[in-house]
Amino acid sequence: MPSPMPFDFFAPCPRGLEAPLAAELAEIAQRLPSAAGAPSFEAGAQVPGGVHFRGGWAAGMAANLHSRIASRVLLKIAERPYRSEQDIYALAAEQQWERWFSANETLRVDVTAIKSPLRSLEFATLRVKDAVCDRLRGVSGARPSIDTAQPDVRVFAFLTATNCTLYLDTSGEPLFKRGWRLDKGAAPLRENLAAGILRLAGWAPGTPIYDPMCGSGTFIAEAAQIALGVAPGVERRFGFEKLKQYDVSTWQTMKVAALDAKRQAGAKKADLPIFGSDISGDMLEKARANLARAGVPSLWLKQLDARGIVPPLEQPGIIIANPPYGERIAVRGRGPRGEVREPRHASREDGAEAFSRAQPDAADSEFFRAFGDALKQRFAGWRAFVLTADRSLPGQMRLRESTKTPLFNGALECRLFRFDLVAGSVKSRPGSQESQA
Ligand SMILES: C[S@@+](CC[C@H](N)C(=O)[O-])C[C@H]1O[C@@H](n2cnc3c(N)ncnc32)[C@H](O)[C@@H]1O
């Protein structure tokens, strides 16, 4: 039986997307029926890296199913000041984990910390794991097995300088995994970062949107699902489905409604003003397969060099792109002397650090200058949003940004540059503003 008590939830998200996530959660809350006049969802504080909210199971399940920006939805179990690993063990050992899962479920524990005085987070993780296992052995005689790859249940501990908070994960796989991505392509954007950027860009269904370096199609798949009312989580399962108690009948109603909406979207002869192109035919094939699995009818997708693009329709709209950068994936196409350029792919060991240090070479600069010219000359009246780790990009494009918003693509610090395009030049502005999303 589901507990009638409201719960405290925390939805982590990529840093920089806290405000868009709070706005999205407020919209999700409006869909929930309120029980006897009491709000079924109460918005909580935005903190760096996520948003708190309070509500019943329906709120937690709806956030899992409908949030495009959250990385997970965590259910708060307990919070208390701590000084040592022993304090953390004691807090975890007191909790009634047996209410939520049994020793038959496999377990994974993760600990994250900001300014924790503890010397080893690994040791803290072991202590939480021991406490949960000891607790279950005490009540049932059996310990759960640990499975770090595909656990049934995940417990998170979050440590600040003074407090330890324990959470039970209700999502399972992170929420950016929608279940529609067949092939990752070379450097796909995480779906929740793409969705957050659409919101930061102020895009709404009906406004034309064009990604001229669409790769595997993340921006356009997210936009099309939003336009068609397809829930991001309709094709996947969630961690709460493995817990002993959640509101099964409300979940079934929610899931059936989401599946119906997806079926209706697939049957629509939608003529969405959502456009994608890429220089790579292989990437476009991946994008097509991803869109089909995301329940989106076929969109305008063309194989084009971004330097040669023209507006796909007369009405101005939004250009959105995360161009290739650094060593991870290089600009392709013909160089200034007509030579064909092949992408340089990073070795598997190269991480975000490697490409954040990479300097643009002369041919990259030529590409971005020509791309900037294409925007200035042919996209008057459009707004362009470009996500990159390369802060020199506006200079290379010879465009002045009107805002730049700090965002994190995993560990990589990026900027979302906004350019307001007018014929032949850019709107003259006193200077760029650093905006907080
Ligand atoms: C960082 S990836 C974009 C990833 C995409 N947002 C996704 O989620 O899959 C950059 C893309 O730019 C494309 N590209 C490289 N050079 C190009 C050019 N000259 N014109 C158009 N696209 C180009 C690559 O094929 C690649 O798909």
The ligand as a Tripos MOL2 file, in Angstrom:
@<TRIPOS>MOLECULE
LIG
   27    29     1     0     0
SMALL
NO_CHARGES

@<TRIPOS>ATOM
      1 C1         29.1550   17.6990  -31.2920 C.3       1 LIG1
      2 S1         28.3860   16.9410  -32.6450 S.3       1 LIG1
      3 C2         26.6880   17.3570  -32.4630 C.3       1 LIG1
      4 C3         26.0150   16.3200  -31.6450 C.3       1 LIG1
      5 C4         24.5260   16.4460  -31.6450 C.3       1 LIG1
      6 N1         24.0430   17.6240  -30.9500 N.3       1 LIG1
      7 C5         23.9460   15.1920  -31.0130 C.2       1 LIG1
      8 O1         23.3620   15.2980  -29.9320 O.co2     1 LIG1
      9 O2         24.1330   14.0870  -31.5370 O.co2     1 LIG1
     10 C6         28.8230   17.9550  -34.0090 C.3       1 LIG1
     11 C7         28.2300   17.5490  -35.3340 C.3       1 LIG1
     12 O3         28.7060   18.4780  -36.3190 O.3       1 LIG1
     13 C8         28.7840   17.7740  -37.5400 C.3       1 LIG1
     14 N2         29.6590   18.5430  -38.4620 N.ar      1 LIG1
     15 C9         31.0190   18.6020  -38.5070 C.ar      1 LIG1
     16 N3         31.4180   19.4410  -39.5020 N.ar      1 LIG1
     17 C10        30.2830   19.9180  -40.0870 C.ar      1 LIG1
     18 C11        30.0220   20.8250  -41.1650 C.ar      1 LIG1
     19 N4         31.0150   21.3680  -41.8610 N.pl3     1 LIG1
     20 N5         28.7200   21.0790  -41.4620 N.ar      1 LIG1
     21 C12        27.7000   20.5050  -40.7940 C.ar      1 LIG1
     22 N6         27.8820   19.6190  -39.7740 N.ar      1 LIG1
     23 C13        29.1480   19.3440  -39.4190 C.ar      1 LIG1
     24 C14        29.3270   16.4140  -37.1760 C.3       1 LIG1
     25 O4         29.0120   15.4570  -38.1900 O.3       1 LIG1
     26 C15        28.6090   16.1610  -35.8500 C.3       1 LIG1
     27 O5         27.4330   15.4180  -36.0510 O.3       1 LIG1
@<TRIPOS>BOND
     1     1     2 1
     2     2     3 1
     3     2    10 1
     4     3     4 1
     5     4     5 1
     6     5     6 1
     7     5     7 1
     8     7     8 2
     9     7     9 1
    10    10    11 1
    11    11    12 1
    12    11    26 1
    13    12    13 1
    14    13    14 1
    15    13    24 1
    16    14    15 ar
    17    14    23 ar
    18    15    16 ar
    19    16    17 ar
    20    17    18 ar
    21    17    23 ar
    22    18    19 1
    23    18    20 ar
    24    20    21 ar
    25    21    22 ar
    26    22    23 ar
    27    24    25 1
    28    24    26 1
    29    26    27 1
@<TRIPOS>SUBSTRUCTURE
     1 LIG1         1 GROUP 0 **** ****
